[in-house]
Amino acid sequence: MSFDLMNHQRDPRSHHITLCCRAATNHRLERLTLLLRHEHQVGVKLLNRSTRAVSLTDAGQVLLRRSQSVVDLTARIHSELRSRAAA
């Protein structure tokens, strides 16, 4: 699908594209806010910030890896509970 900036306002797909971009931006801001909150709570810098980019510090990468383990475990627990409820 091509995107014509000149006809953006007249293209009915433009509203959908705008909503998708807005949702993606909001999601990124929510994640960034969460990381900043963790940074404040733990007292450890989790993000490298500049005017052009944001990246994870070593501590931020540890948090990401460990958090993924928790998310995976939670998914397995939910799956097990659903299986037991169906039985």
Secondary structure, DSSP 8 states (H G I E B T S, - for coil): ----STTTTT-THHHHHHHHHHHHHHHHHHHHHHHHHHHHHHTS--EEE-SS-EEE-HHHHHHHHHHHHHHHHHHHHHHHHHHHHH-
